[in-house]
Amino acid sequence: MPIAPTPYTLACQSCSWKKTFLPTSDVLVLNRDWFNCCPNCDTPSPQRRMATAKEVLKTRLEQFLAGD
């Protein structure tokens, strides 16, 4: 049975890019569910941290409005 990881945020220290992920499964796909380098500036290894409640709410609202 898949166990989804907790929501997390990736942030780039170089260009301030930030994205919150709400995985629905334990299968994480590169460039969809995580990145090994920043998609904006190609800096390796964006910083990963637990998402705050505000970030989770914002991401869920964006997904709802986009119809995902």
PQR file of N, CA, C, O and H, with PARSE charges and radii, in Angstrom:
ATOM      1  N   MET A   1       0.841  -1.180   0.000 -0.4000 1.5000
ATOM      2  CA  MET A   1       0.000   0.000   0.000 -0.0000 2.0000
ATOM      3  C   MET A   1       0.886   1.244   0.000  0.5500 1.7000
ATOM      4  O   MET A   1       1.757   1.373   0.861 -0.5500 1.4000
ATOM      5  N   PRO A   2       0.684   2.157  -0.943 -0.5600 1.5000
ATOM      6  CA  PRO A   2       1.529   3.353  -0.997  0.2800 2.0000
ATOM      7  C   PRO A   2       1.231   4.306   0.155  0.5500 1.7000
ATOM      8  O   PRO A   2       0.084   4.497   0.559 -0.5500 1.4000
ATOM      9  N   ILE A   3       2.281   4.880   0.654 -0.4000 1.5000
ATOM     10  CA  ILE A   3       2.158   5.881   1.714 -0.0000 2.0000
ATOM     11  C   ILE A   3       2.760   7.174   1.175  0.5500 1.7000
ATOM     12  O   ILE A   3       3.961   7.251   0.914 -0.5500 1.4000
ATOM     13  H   ILE A   3       3.212   4.724   0.326  0.4000 1.0000
ATOM     14  N   ALA A   4       1.927   8.168   1.015 -0.4000 1.5000
ATOM     15  CA  ALA A   4       2.391   9.441   0.458 -0.0000 2.0000
ATOM     16  C   ALA A   4       3.299  10.161   1.446  0.5500 1.7000
ATOM     17  O   ALA A   4       3.014  10.184   2.644 -0.5500 1.4000
ATOM     18  H   ALA A   4       0.952   8.105   1.227  0.4000 1.0000
ATOM     19  N   PRO A   5       4.391  10.752   0.956 -0.5600 1.5000
ATOM     20  CA  PRO A   5       5.247  11.556   1.825  0.2800 2.0000
ATOM     21  C   PRO A   5       4.517  12.825   2.259  0.5500 1.7000
ATOM     22  O   PRO A   5       3.532  13.231   1.643 -0.5500 1.4000
ATOM     23  N   THR A   6       5.005  13.428   3.301 -0.4000 1.5000
ATOM     24  CA  THR A   6       4.400  14.679   3.747 -0.0000 2.0000
ATOM     25  C   THR A   6       4.697  15.781   2.730  0.5500 1.7000
ATOM     26  O   THR A   6       5.707  15.712   2.030 -0.5500 1.4000
ATOM     27  H   THR A   6       5.806  13.098   3.801  0.4000 1.0000
ATOM     28  N   PRO A   7       3.837  16.789   2.637 -0.5600 1.5000
ATOM     29  CA  PRO A   7       4.088  17.897   1.704  0.2800 2.0000
ATOM     30  C   PRO A   7       5.433  18.556   2.009  0.5500 1.7000
ATOM     31  O   PRO A   7       5.829  18.697   3.166 -0.5500 1.4000
ATOM     32  N   TYR A   8       6.114  18.950   0.952 -0.4000 1.5000
ATOM     33  CA  TYR A   8       7.419  19.582   1.122 -0.0000 2.0000
ATOM     34  C   TYR A   8       7.586  20.703   0.108  0.5500 1.7000
ATOM     35  O   TYR A   8       6.874  20.771  -0.894 -0.5500 1.4000
ATOM     36  H   TYR A   8       5.792  18.835   0.012  0.4000 1.0000
ATOM     37  N   THR A   9       8.541  21.576   0.389 -0.4000 1.5000
ATOM     38  CA  THR A   9       8.850  22.709  -0.483 -0.0000 2.0000
ATOM     39  C   THR A   9      10.309  22.623  -0.891  0.5500 1.7000
ATOM     40  O   THR A   9      11.191  22.387  -0.065 -0.5500 1.4000
ATOM     41  H   THR A   9       9.120  21.521   1.203  0.4000 1.0000
ATOM     42  N   LEU A  10      10.549  22.819  -2.189 -0.4000 1.5000
ATOM     43  CA  LEU A  10      11.912  22.946  -2.702 -0.0000 2.0000
ATOM     44  C   LEU A  10      12.154  24.421  -2.967  0.5500 1.7000
ATOM     45  O   LEU A  10      11.299  25.108  -3.525 -0.5500 1.4000
ATOM     46  H   LEU A  10       9.833  23.010  -2.861  0.4000 1.0000
ATOM     47  N   ALA A  11      13.326  24.907  -2.563 -0.4000 1.5000
ATOM     48  CA  ALA A  11      13.666  26.318  -2.754 -0.0000 2.0000
ATOM     49  C   ALA A  11      15.101  26.434  -3.232  0.5500 1.7000
ATOM     50  O   ALA A  11      15.992  25.739  -2.744 -0.5500 1.4000
ATOM     51  H   ALA A  11      14.020  24.348  -2.110  0.4000 1.0000
ATOM     52  N   CYS A  12      15.313  27.324  -4.195 -0.4000 1.5000
ATOM     53  CA  CYS A  12      16.650  27.583  -4.723 -0.0000 2.0000
ATOM     54  C   CYS A  12      17.250  28.779  -3.989  0.5500 1.7000
ATOM     55  O   CYS A  12      16.609  29.821  -3.849 -0.5500 1.4000
ATOM     56  H   CYS A  12      14.589  27.889  -4.591  0.4000 1.0000
ATOM     57  N   GLN A  13      18.470  28.618  -3.530 -0.4000 1.5000
ATOM     58  CA  GLN A  13      19.153  29.700  -2.816 -0.0000 2.0000
ATOM     59  C   GLN A  13      19.668  30.777  -3.771  0.5500 1.7000
ATOM     60  O   GLN A  13      19.870  31.921  -3.363 -0.5500 1.4000
ATOM     61  H   GLN A  13      18.991  27.772  -3.644  0.4000 1.0000
ATOM     62  N   SER A  14      19.881  30.418  -5.036 -0.4000 1.5000
ATOM     63  CA  SER A  14      20.463  31.356  -5.995 -0.0000 2.0000
ATOM     64  C   SER A  14      19.443  32.321  -6.591  0.5500 1.7000
ATOM     65  O   SER A  14      19.684  33.528  -6.639 -0.5500 1.4000
ATOM     66  H   SER A  14      19.717  29.488  -5.366  0.4000 1.0000
ATOM     67  N   CYS A  15      18.303  31.795  -7.047 -0.4000 1.5000
ATOM     68  CA  CYS A  15      17.358  32.644  -7.775 -0.0000 2.0000
ATOM     69  C   CYS A  15      16.021  32.831  -7.055  0.5500 1.7000
ATOM     70  O   CYS A  15      15.125  33.479  -7.597 -0.5500 1.4000
ATOM     71  H   CYS A  15      18.108  30.815  -7.008  0.4000 1.0000
ATOM     72  N   SER A  16      15.866  32.288  -5.863 -0.4000 1.5000
ATOM     73  CA  SER A  16      14.652  32.407  -5.049 -0.0000 2.0000
ATOM     74  C   SER A  16      13.448  31.675  -5.622  0.5500 1.7000
ATOM     75  O   SER A  16      12.318  31.961  -5.227 -0.5500 1.4000
ATOM     76  H   SER A  16      16.593  31.762  -5.423  0.4000 1.0000
ATOM     77  N   TRP A  17      13.658  30.728  -6.552 -0.4000 1.5000
ATOM     78  CA  TRP A  17      12.572  29.885  -7.043 -0.0000 2.0000
ATOM     79  C   TRP A  17      12.094  29.015  -5.891  0.5500 1.7000
ATOM     80  O   TRP A  17      12.894  28.561  -5.074 -0.5500 1.4000
ATOM     81  H   TRP A  17      14.576  30.495  -6.873  0.4000 1.0000
ATOM     82  N   LYS A  18      10.774  28.782  -5.827 -0.4000 1.5000
ATOM     83  CA  LYS A  18      10.215  27.977  -4.749 -0.0000 2.0000
ATOM     84  C   LYS A  18       8.974  27.267  -5.263  0.5500 1.7000
ATOM     85  O   LYS A  18       8.172  27.856  -5.987 -0.5500 1.4000
ATOM     86  H   LYS A  18      10.123  29.151  -6.490  0.4000 1.0000
ATOM     87  N   LYS A  19       8.814  26.002  -4.891 -0.4000 1.5000
ATOM     88  CA  LYS A  19       7.629  25.242  -5.279 -0.0000 2.0000
ATOM     89  C   LYS A  19       7.289  24.252  -4.184  0.5500 1.7000
ATOM     90  O   LYS A  19       8.164  23.585  -3.630 -0.5500 1.4000
ATOM     91  H   LYS A  19       9.466  25.523  -4.303  0.4000 1.0000
ATOM     92  N   THR A  20       5.992  24.168  -3.880 -0.4000 1.5000
ATOM     93  CA  THR A  20       5.500  23.241  -2.872 -0.0000 2.0000
ATOM     94  C   THR A  20       4.885  22.037  -3.571  0.5500 1.7000
ATOM     95  O   THR A  20       4.146  22.182  -4.544 -0.5500 1.4000
ATOM     96  H   THR A  20       5.282  24.710  -4.329  0.4000 1.0000
ATOM     97  N   PHE A  21       5.197  20.850  -3.069 -0.4000 1.5000
ATOM     98  CA  PHE A  21       4.715  19.604  -3.645 -0.0000 2.0000
ATOM     99  C   PHE A  21       3.811  18.893  -2.650  0.5500 1.7000
ATOM    100  O   PHE A  21       4.106  18.835  -1.457 -0.5500 1.4000
ATOM    101  H   PHE A  21       5.798  20.731  -2.278  0.4000 1.0000
ATOM    102  N   LEU A  22       2.705  18.352  -3.155 -0.4000 1.5000
ATOM    103  CA  LEU A  22       1.767  17.578  -2.347 -0.0000 2.0000
ATOM    104  C   LEU A  22       1.671  16.174  -2.950  0.5500 1.7000
ATOM    105  O   LEU A  22       0.698  15.868  -3.639 -0.5500 1.4000
ATOM    106  H   LEU A  22       2.465  18.398  -4.124  0.4000 1.0000
ATOM    107  N   PRO A  23       2.660  15.324  -2.704 -0.5600 1.5000
ATOM    108  CA  PRO A  23       2.666  14.003  -3.335  0.2800 2.0000
ATOM    109  C   PRO A  23       1.462  13.167  -2.903  0.5500 1.7000
ATOM    110  O   PRO A  23       1.075  13.169  -1.734 -0.5500 1.4000
ATOM    111  N   THR A  24       0.879  12.457  -3.862 -0.4000 1.5000
ATOM    112  CA  THR A  24      -0.260  11.586  -3.564 -0.0000 2.0000
ATOM    113  C   THR A  24       0.152  10.126  -3.473  0.5500 1.7000
ATOM    114  O   THR A  24      -0.665   9.263  -3.150 -0.5500 1.4000
ATOM    115  H   THR A  24       1.193  12.455  -4.811  0.4000 1.0000
ATOM    116  N   SER A  25       1.420   9.849  -3.758 -0.4000 1.5000
ATOM    117  CA  SER A  25       1.928   8.479  -3.746 -0.0000 2.0000
ATOM    118  C   SER A  25       3.386   8.494  -3.303  0.5500 1.7000
ATOM    119  O   SER A  25       4.018   9.548  -3.231 -0.5500 1.4000
ATOM    120  H   SER A  25       2.084  10.550  -4.021  0.4000 1.0000
ATOM    121  N   ASP A  26       3.901   7.320  -3.011 -0.4000 1.5000
ATOM    122  CA  ASP A  26       5.310   7.234  -2.648 -0.0000 2.0000
ATOM    123  C   ASP A  26       6.205   7.119  -3.882  0.5500 1.7000
ATOM    124  O   ASP A  26       7.428   7.062  -3.752 -0.5500 1.4000
ATOM    125  H   ASP A  26       3.388   6.463  -3.069  0.4000 1.0000
ATOM    126  N   VAL A  27       5.615   7.085  -5.067 -0.4000 1.5000
ATOM    127  CA  VAL A  27       6.369   7.070  -6.310 -0.0000 2.0000
ATOM    128  C   VAL A  27       6.562   8.516  -6.762  0.5500 1.7000
ATOM    129  O   VAL A  27       5.608   9.173  -7.180 -0.5500 1.4000
ATOM    130  H   VAL A  27       4.622   7.132  -5.172  0.4000 1.0000
ATOM    131  N   LEU A  28       7.795   9.008  -6.675 -0.4000 1.5000
ATOM    132  CA  LEU A  28       8.091  10.386  -7.047 -0.0000 2.0000
ATOM    133  C   LEU A  28       8.816  10.399  -8.389  0.5500 1.7000
ATOM    134  O   LEU A  28       9.833   9.728  -8.562 -0.5500 1.4000
ATOM    135  H   LEU A  28       8.569   8.475  -6.334  0.4000 1.0000
ATOM    136  N   VAL A  29       8.286  11.163  -9.328 -0.4000 1.5000
ATOM    137  CA  VAL A  29       8.824  11.231 -10.681 -0.0000 2.0000
ATOM    138  C   VAL A  29       9.684  12.484 -10.817  0.5500 1.7000
ATOM    139  O   VAL A  29       9.266  13.580 -10.446 -0.5500 1.4000
ATOM    140  H   VAL A  29       7.460  11.708  -9.187  0.4000 1.0000
ATOM    141  N   LEU A  30      10.888  12.307 -11.352 -0.4000 1.5000
ATOM    142  CA  LEU A  30      11.809  13.419 -11.553 -0.0000 2.0000
ATOM    143  C   LEU A  30      11.179  14.458 -12.475  0.5500 1.7000
ATOM    144  O   LEU A  30      10.562  14.110 -13.482 -0.5500 1.4000
ATOM    145  H   LEU A  30      11.228  11.416 -11.654  0.4000 1.0000
ATOM    146  N   ASN A  31      11.334  15.719 -12.132 -0.4000 1.5000
ATOM    147  CA  ASN A  31      10.812  16.880 -12.863 -0.0000 2.0000
ATOM    148  C   ASN A  31       9.289  16.993 -12.838  0.5500 1.7000
ATOM    149  O   ASN A  31       8.723  17.821 -13.552 -0.5500 1.4000
ATOM    150  H   ASN A  31      11.835  16.002 -11.314  0.4000 1.0000
ATOM    151  N   ARG A  32       8.627  16.185 -12.038 -0.4000 1.5000
ATOM    152  CA  ARG A  32       7.201  16.353 -11.776 -0.0000 2.0000
ATOM    153  C   ARG A  32       6.958  16.468 -10.277  0.5500 1.7000
ATOM    154  O   ARG A  32       6.266  17.376  -9.818 -0.5500 1.4000
ATOM    155  H   ARG A  32       9.087  15.512 -11.458  0.4000 1.0000
ATOM    156  N   ASP A  33       7.533  15.543  -9.524 -0.4000 1.5000
ATOM    157  CA  ASP A  33       7.352  15.510  -8.071 -0.0000 2.0000
ATOM    158  C   ASP A  33       8.584  15.978  -7.309  0.5500 1.7000
ATOM    159  O   ASP A  33       8.513  16.190  -6.099 -0.5500 1.4000
ATOM    160  H   ASP A  33       8.095  14.805  -9.897  0.4000 1.0000
ATOM    161  N   TRP A  34       9.690  16.140  -7.980 -0.4000 1.5000
ATOM    162  CA  TRP A  34      10.917  16.653  -7.358 -0.0000 2.0000
ATOM    163  C   TRP A  34      11.890  17.048  -8.458  0.5500 1.7000
ATOM    164  O   TRP A  34      11.750  16.641  -9.612 -0.5500 1.4000
ATOM    165  H   TRP A  34       9.748  15.968  -8.964  0.4000 1.0000
ATOM    166  N   PHE A  35      12.866  17.840  -8.083 -0.4000 1.5000
ATOM    167  CA  PHE A  35      13.881  18.312  -9.021 -0.0000 2.0000
ATOM    168  C   PHE A  35      15.252  18.104  -8.395  0.5500 1.7000
ATOM    169  O   PHE A  35      15.423  18.328  -7.197 -0.5500 1.4000
ATOM    170  H   PHE A  35      12.980  18.171  -7.147  0.4000 1.0000
ATOM    171  N   ASN A  36      16.233  17.676  -9.189 -0.4000 1.5000
ATOM    172  CA  ASN A  36      17.587  17.553  -8.665 -0.0000 2.0000
ATOM    173  C   ASN A  36      18.403  18.814  -8.947  0.5500 1.7000
ATOM    174  O   ASN A  36      19.519  18.957  -8.449 -0.5500 1.4000
ATOM    175  H   ASN A  36      16.095  17.493 -10.162  0.4000 1.0000
ATOM    176  N   CYS A  37      17.843  19.731  -9.748 -0.4000 1.5000
ATOM    177  CA  CYS A  37      18.434  21.053  -9.940 -0.0000 2.0000
ATOM    178  C   CYS A  37      17.308  22.046 -10.189  0.5500 1.7000
ATOM    179  O   CYS A  37      16.215  21.658 -10.603 -0.5500 1.4000
ATOM    180  H   CYS A  37      16.936  19.615 -10.153  0.4000 1.0000
ATOM    181  N   CYS A  38      17.562  23.291  -9.946 -0.4000 1.5000
ATOM    182  CA  CYS A  38      16.557  24.341 -10.085 -0.0000 2.0000
ATOM    183  C   CYS A  38      16.123  24.456 -11.547  0.5500 1.7000
ATOM    184  O   CYS A  38      16.980  24.559 -12.424 -0.5500 1.4000
ATOM    185  H   CYS A  38      18.450  23.606  -9.610  0.4000 1.0000
ATOM    186  N   PRO A  39      14.816  24.442 -11.834 -0.5600 1.5000
ATOM    187  CA  PRO A  39      14.363  24.567 -13.222  0.2800 2.0000
ATOM    188  C   PRO A  39      14.554  25.975 -13.789  0.5500 1.7000
ATOM    189  O   PRO A  39      14.487  26.173 -15.002 -0.5500 1.4000
ATOM    190  N   ASN A  40      14.790  26.938 -12.922 -0.4000 1.5000
ATOM    191  CA  ASN A  40      15.002  28.329 -13.358 -0.0000 2.0000
ATOM    192  C   ASN A  40      16.447  28.605 -13.749  0.5500 1.7000
ATOM    193  O   ASN A  40      16.713  29.142 -14.824 -0.5500 1.4000
ATOM    194  H   ASN A  40      14.844  26.777 -11.937  0.4000 1.0000
ATOM    195  N   CYS A  41      17.375  28.236 -12.877 -0.4000 1.5000
ATOM    196  CA  CYS A  41      18.776  28.625 -13.083 -0.0000 2.0000
ATOM    197  C   CYS A  41      19.742  27.437 -13.130  0.5500 1.7000
ATOM    198  O   CYS A  41      20.949  27.642 -13.255 -0.5500 1.4000
ATOM    199  H   CYS A  41      17.159  27.800 -12.004  0.4000 1.0000
ATOM    200  N   ASP A  42      19.249  26.217 -13.035 -0.4000 1.5000
ATOM    201  CA  ASP A  42      20.056  24.983 -13.078 -0.0000 2.0000
ATOM    202  C   ASP A  42      21.065  24.835 -11.940  0.5500 1.7000
ATOM    203  O   ASP A  42      22.041  24.097 -12.069 -0.5500 1.4000
ATOM    204  H   ASP A  42      18.268  26.050 -12.933  0.4000 1.0000
ATOM    205  N   THR A  43      20.835  25.525 -10.843 -0.4000 1.5000
ATOM    206  CA  THR A  43      21.678  25.335  -9.664 -0.0000 2.0000
ATOM    207  C   THR A  43      21.373  23.956  -9.077  0.5500 1.7000
ATOM    208  O   THR A  43      20.204  23.633  -8.866 -0.5500 1.4000
ATOM    209  H   THR A  43      20.042  26.124 -10.738  0.4000 1.0000
ATOM    210  N   PRO A  44      22.385  23.140  -8.811 -0.5600 1.5000
ATOM    211  CA  PRO A  44      22.130  21.789  -8.298  0.2800 2.0000
ATOM    212  C   PRO A  44      21.586  21.797  -6.867  0.5500 1.7000
ATOM    213  O   PRO A  44      21.864  22.696  -6.073 -0.5500 1.4000
ATOM    214  N   SER A  45      20.820  20.785  -6.581 -0.4000 1.5000
ATOM    215  CA  SER A  45      20.310  20.480  -5.241 -0.0000 2.0000
ATOM    216  C   SER A  45      19.558  21.632  -4.570  0.5500 1.7000
ATOM    217  O   SER A  45      20.097  22.273  -3.668 -0.5500 1.4000
ATOM    218  H   SER A  45      20.594  20.055  -7.226  0.4000 1.0000
ATOM    219  N   PRO A  46      18.323  21.903  -4.998 -0.5600 1.5000
ATOM    220  CA  PRO A  46      17.525  22.892  -4.263  0.2800 2.0000
ATOM    221  C   PRO A  46      17.272  22.403  -2.832  0.5500 1.7000
ATOM    222  O   PRO A  46      17.212  21.200  -2.579 -0.5500 1.4000
ATOM    223  N   GLN A  47      17.130  23.333  -1.923 -0.4000 1.5000
ATOM    224  CA  GLN A  47      16.928  23.000  -0.515 -0.0000 2.0000
ATOM    225  C   GLN A  47      15.521  22.442  -0.321  0.5500 1.7000
ATOM    226  O   GLN A  47      14.549  23.025  -0.801 -0.5500 1.4000
ATOM    227  H   GLN A  47      17.179  24.310  -2.129  0.4000 1.0000
ATOM    228  N   ARG A  48      15.412  21.321   0.377 -0.4000 1.5000
ATOM    229  CA  ARG A  48      14.122  20.693   0.657 -0.0000 2.0000
ATOM    230  C   ARG A  48      13.790  20.877   2.131  0.5500 1.7000
ATOM    231  O   ARG A  48      14.634  20.688   3.006 -0.5500 1.4000
ATOM    232  H   ARG A  48      16.202  20.847   0.767  0.4000 1.0000
ATOM    233  N   ARG A  49      12.535  21.253   2.382 -0.4000 1.5000
ATOM    234  CA  ARG A  49      12.068  21.398   3.769 -0.0000 2.0000
ATOM    235  C   ARG A  49      10.586  21.053   3.830  0.5500 1.7000
ATOM    236  O   ARG A  49       9.919  21.003   2.797 -0.5500 1.4000
ATOM    237  H   ARG A  49      11.849  21.408   1.671  0.4000 1.0000
ATOM    238  N   MET A  50      10.072  20.816   5.020 -0.4000 1.5000
ATOM    239  CA  MET A  50       8.645  20.552   5.184 -0.0000 2.0000
ATOM    240  C   MET A  50       7.866  21.807   4.806  0.5500 1.7000
ATOM    241  O   MET A  50       8.271  22.922   5.135 -0.5500 1.4000
ATOM    242  H   MET A  50      10.615  20.856   5.859  0.4000 1.0000
ATOM    243  N   ALA A  51       6.751  21.618   4.115 -0.4000 1.5000
ATOM    244  CA  ALA A  51       5.914  22.742   3.715 -0.0000 2.0000
ATOM    245  C   ALA A  51       5.132  23.269   4.915  0.5500 1.7000
ATOM    246  O   ALA A  51       4.683  22.503   5.768 -0.5500 1.4000
ATOM    247  H   ALA A  51       6.421  20.712   3.848  0.4000 1.0000
ATOM    248  N   THR A  52       4.981  24.570   4.962 -0.4000 1.5000
ATOM    249  CA  THR A  52       4.167  25.176   6.017 -0.0000 2.0000
ATOM    250  C   THR A  52       2.690  25.007   5.671  0.5500 1.7000
ATOM    251  O   THR A  52       2.346  24.708   4.528 -0.5500 1.4000
ATOM    252  H   THR A  52       5.346  25.192   4.269  0.4000 1.0000
ATOM    253  N   ALA A  53       1.832  25.196   6.646 -0.4000 1.5000
ATOM    254  CA  ALA A  53       0.394  25.080   6.410 -0.0000 2.0000
ATOM    255  C   ALA A  53      -0.074  26.091   5.366  0.5500 1.7000
ATOM    256  O   ALA A  53      -0.951  25.785   4.558 -0.5500 1.4000
ATOM    257  H   ALA A  53       2.112  25.439   7.575  0.4000 1.0000
ATOM    258  N   LYS A  54       0.495  27.273   5.376 -0.4000 1.5000
ATOM    259  CA  LYS A  54       0.138  28.312   4.406 -0.0000 2.0000
ATOM    260  C   LYS A  54       0.529  27.885   2.987  0.5500 1.7000
ATOM    261  O   LYS A  54      -0.238  28.102   2.049 -0.5500 1.4000
ATOM    262  H   LYS A  54       1.207  27.521   6.032  0.4000 1.0000
ATOM    263  N   GLU A  55       1.704  27.287   2.818 -0.4000 1.5000
ATOM    264  CA  GLU A  55       2.154  26.823   1.508 -0.0000 2.0000
ATOM    265  C   GLU A  55       1.276  25.683   0.995  0.5500 1.7000
ATOM    266  O   GLU A  55       0.965  25.629  -0.195 -0.5500 1.4000
ATOM    267  H   GLU A  55       2.328  27.111   3.580  0.4000 1.0000
ATOM    268  N   VAL A  56       0.878  24.777   1.880 -0.4000 1.5000
ATOM    269  CA  VAL A  56       0.011  23.667   1.496 -0.0000 2.0000
ATOM    270  C   VAL A  56      -1.348  24.194   1.050  0.5500 1.7000
ATOM    271  O   VAL A  56      -1.875  23.770   0.022 -0.5500 1.4000
ATOM    272  H   VAL A  56       1.131  24.821   2.846  0.4000 1.0000
ATOM    273  N   LEU A  57      -1.909  25.111   1.816 -0.4000 1.5000
ATOM    274  CA  LEU A  57      -3.204  25.692   1.471 -0.0000 2.0000
ATOM    275  C   LEU A  57      -3.146  26.418   0.126  0.5500 1.7000
ATOM    276  O   LEU A  57      -4.049  26.274  -0.698 -0.5500 1.4000
ATOM    277  H   LEU A  57      -1.480  25.457   2.651  0.4000 1.0000
ATOM    278  N   LYS A  58      -2.099  27.186  -0.092 -0.4000 1.5000
ATOM    279  CA  LYS A  58      -1.936  27.922  -1.347 -0.0000 2.0000
ATOM    280  C   LYS A  58      -1.834  26.958  -2.528  0.5500 1.7000
ATOM    281  O   LYS A  58      -2.464  27.184  -3.561 -0.5500 1.4000
ATOM    282  H   LYS A  58      -1.366  27.303   0.578  0.4000 1.0000
ATOM    283  N   THR A  59      -1.060  25.900  -2.393 -0.4000 1.5000
ATOM    284  CA  THR A  59      -0.891  24.926  -3.464 -0.0000 2.0000
ATOM    285  C   THR A  59      -2.190  24.188  -3.751  0.5500 1.7000
ATOM    286  O   THR A  59      -2.529  23.966  -4.913 -0.5500 1.4000
ATOM    287  H   THR A  59      -0.548  25.716  -1.554  0.4000 1.0000
ATOM    288  N   ARG A  60      -2.920  23.806  -2.707 -0.4000 1.5000
ATOM    289  CA  ARG A  60      -4.212  23.129  -2.917 -0.0000 2.0000
ATOM    290  C   ARG A  60      -5.208  24.052  -3.602  0.5500 1.7000
ATOM    291  O   ARG A  60      -5.965  23.607  -4.465 -0.5500 1.4000
ATOM    292  H   ARG A  60      -2.644  23.987  -1.763  0.4000 1.0000
ATOM    293  N   LEU A  61      -5.221  25.314  -3.236 -0.4000 1.5000
ATOM    294  CA  LEU A  61      -6.110  26.284  -3.870 -0.0000 2.0000
ATOM    295  C   LEU A  61      -5.743  26.468  -5.342  0.5500 1.7000
ATOM    296  O   LEU A  61      -6.626  26.543  -6.197 -0.5500 1.4000
ATOM    297  H   LEU A  61      -4.606  25.675  -2.535  0.4000 1.0000
ATOM    298  N   GLU A  62      -4.446  26.542  -5.640 -0.4000 1.5000
ATOM    299  CA  GLU A  62      -4.003  26.667  -7.038 -0.0000 2.0000
ATOM    300  C   GLU A  62      -4.413  25.439  -7.848  0.5500 1.7000
ATOM    301  O   GLU A  62      -4.848  25.570  -8.992 -0.5500 1.4000
ATOM    302  H   GLU A  62      -3.729  26.481  -4.946  0.4000 1.0000
ATOM    303  N   GLN A  63      -4.277  24.247  -7.265 -0.4000 1.5000
ATOM    304  CA  GLN A  63      -4.669  23.018  -7.959 -0.0000 2.0000
ATOM    305  C   GLN A  63      -6.184  22.987  -8.182  0.5500 1.7000
ATOM    306  O   GLN A  63      -6.641  22.569  -9.246 -0.5500 1.4000
ATOM    307  H   GLN A  63      -3.924  24.141  -6.336  0.4000 1.0000
ATOM    308  N   PHE A  64      -6.960  23.423  -7.198 -0.4000 1.5000
ATOM    309  CA  PHE A  64      -8.409  23.445  -7.323 -0.0000 2.0000
ATOM    310  C   PHE A  64      -8.844  24.405  -8.428  0.5500 1.7000
ATOM    311  O   PHE A  64      -9.700  24.066  -9.245 -0.5500 1.4000
ATOM    312  H   PHE A  64      -6.589  23.763  -6.334  0.4000 1.0000
ATOM    313  N   LEU A  65      -8.262  25.589  -8.452 -0.4000 1.5000
ATOM    314  CA  LEU A  65      -8.637  26.585  -9.452 -0.0000 2.0000
ATOM    315  C   LEU A  65      -8.184  26.180 -10.856  0.5500 1.7000
ATOM    316  O   LEU A  65      -8.808  26.566 -11.845 -0.5500 1.4000
ATOM    317  H   LEU A  65      -7.567  25.864  -7.788  0.4000 1.0000
ATOM    318  N   ALA A  66      -7.102  25.405 -10.943 -0.4000 1.5000
ATOM    319  CA  ALA A  66      -6.620  24.934 -12.240 -0.0000 2.0000
ATOM    320  C   ALA A  66      -7.418  23.730 -12.738  0.5500 1.7000
ATOM    321  O   ALA A  66      -7.323  23.360 -13.908 -0.5500 1.4000
ATOM    322  H   ALA A  66      -6.596  25.092 -10.139  0.4000 1.0000
ATOM    323  N   GLY A  67      -8.200  23.125 -11.855 -0.4000 1.5000
ATOM    324  CA  GLY A  67      -9.019  21.975 -12.234 -0.0000 2.0000
ATOM    325  C   GLY A  67      -8.279  20.659 -12.206  0.5500 1.7000
ATOM    326  O   GLY A  67      -8.714  19.701 -12.846 -0.5500 1.4000
ATOM    327  H   GLY A  67      -8.277  23.425 -10.904  0.4000 1.0000
ATOM    328  N   ASP A  68      -7.163  20.576 -11.477 -0.4000 1.5000
ATOM    329  CA  ASP A  68      -6.392  19.328 -11.394 -0.0000 2.0000
ATOM    330  C   ASP A  68      -7.051  18.344 -10.476  0.5500 1.7000
ATOM    331  O   ASP A  68      -6.542  17.239 -10.287 -0.5500 1.4000
ATOM    332  H   ASP A  68      -6.809  21.353 -10.957  0.4000 1.0000
TER
END
